[in-house]
Amino acid sequence: MEDRIKQLFSDWAGEEPVYFGSLPRSGSLRQYFRIKGRSKQAIAAVNSDLRENEAFYSFTGHFLKNGLNVPEIFAKLPEEGIYLLQDLGDTTLFSLLINAGRENGIPENIVQLYKESLSELIKFQVVAGKSLDYSVCYPRAAFDRQSMQWDLNYFKYYFLKLTGISFHEQKLEDDFNGLTDYLESADMDYFMFRDFQARNIMIYDKKPYFIDYQGGRKGPLQYDLASILFQAKAQLPFSLREDLLKYYITNLKQYINVDEQKFVELYYGFVLIRTLQVLGAYGYRGYFERKPHFIESIEYAVENLKWILTNVTIPVEMPELTKCLTGIAGKNRFGEKRKSSDTLTVEINSFSFKKEIPEDESGNGGGFIFDCRALPNPGRYEEYKKLTGKDKPVIDFLSKEPEVLKFLNNVFEIVDQSVDNYIERGFGHLMVNFGCTGGQHRSVYSAENLYEHLKNKYDINLVLTHKVIGEW
């Protein structure tokens, strides 16, 4: 891959690269590299999702034609998912905000950049959005009912369930449907970035430039506005958020007629669904993918949620969702151990069904045996055969499979029930075994995930063993 990127750079720049370095990864699977020659430089992007790339190419060309600040695409290898972009540097609006002193509030130059970004956002949404080719949107052409339900279920399965917030499944679904019905009343005929936030606004040549819009689609004006003003870790003062909301509406009126009262009412509905989507994303990245800084970020999103519960009235009856949100707001700290025991040991094993099922030597007669052979098998693919469920490529493969998520969520729920009961009754041992064909990929991945889940949730003794580790 590095050779292909360097060759593409040489073909475009007419000179050999003298520097090649990777850039930090964000939440996506895309990889970025900075590459420099003697006089030219670029950002190389690598993304195996070719349909997402096609959306990015199409959007970029359209936005540039409309005079909007997005990076140029210098060269590309579409069939290989490699392309070269204009290098906009490393300074984002978010980095300026985080590194600025706040003793006297947000510095005026940063407030001004927020205002400029909102003015430009309107041009993306209303002006460029009119003639955009929405047929290339991926994975969905519009932020419609299905998209909203995906976000709400993301919150339910990756946050509520993984943090132990109890709920009535059907009642919560009824509330989700009511909220979705209400949000569908918004005008959805505009371009929506989907992830319009200060991390995706580069400050280049003293002006805001915009990136990471490949997931864009047709949608409401309010969603992107909610995304940037309620960006969790930005922690904008709530008074400033209100000022910027008014600034946006004033500028929007130069382009379209606006029923301000209805716009603001719906805006806070989209603030809520965006906040729930963010909590789902933090839960997935933190509790499921085991990335600690995402768990740490949950507290910021919860502060937004507390403000919403106190200051916003959404004209929809949502008793079960409100109960869940109140429970989240009342939780002291996320990532804390829910229960502790000095005596309980949970022994977690991965094994191969071709060998033998681990024997319980505690004298309790065993615990759980979960069969992972119904899950998608990375071992069928040559590139994964020499890897294990502890290696990132295999983790990435399995974490994207819905069947794996469903399987693990069921495992967590079943095992948690026993752990809670065993702690209450003072029991000393529980064995949990995961088996697959070779004991190398699926069973290892599942055992590792259960270990992390229990470590985050309980203060108990944990023993993790991969029984065929010597044969990998």
Secondary structure, 3 states (H helix, E strand, C coil): CHHHHHHHHHHHHCCCCCEEEECCCCCCCCEEEEEECCCCEEEEEECCCHHHHHHHHHHHHHHHHCCCCCCCEEEEEHHHCEEEECCCCCCEHHHHHHHCCCCCCCCHHHHHHHHHHHHHHHHHHHHHHHCCCHHHCCCCCECCHHHHHHHHHHHHHHHHCCCCCCCCHHHHHHHHHHHHHHHCCCCCCEEECCCCCHHHEEEECCEEEECCCCCCEEECHHHHHHHHHCCHHHCCCHHHHHHHHHHHHHHHCCCCCCCHHHHHHHHHHHHHHHHHHHHHHHHHHHHHCCCHHHHHHHHHHHHHHHHHHHHCCCCCCCHHHHHHHHHHHHCCCCCCCCEEEEEEEEEEEEEECCCCCCCCCCCCCCCEEEECCCCCCHHHCHHHCCCCCCCHHHHHHHHCCHHHHHHHHHHHHHHHHHHHHHHHHCCCEEEEEEEECCCCCHHHHHHHHHHHHHHHHEEEEEEEEECCHHHC
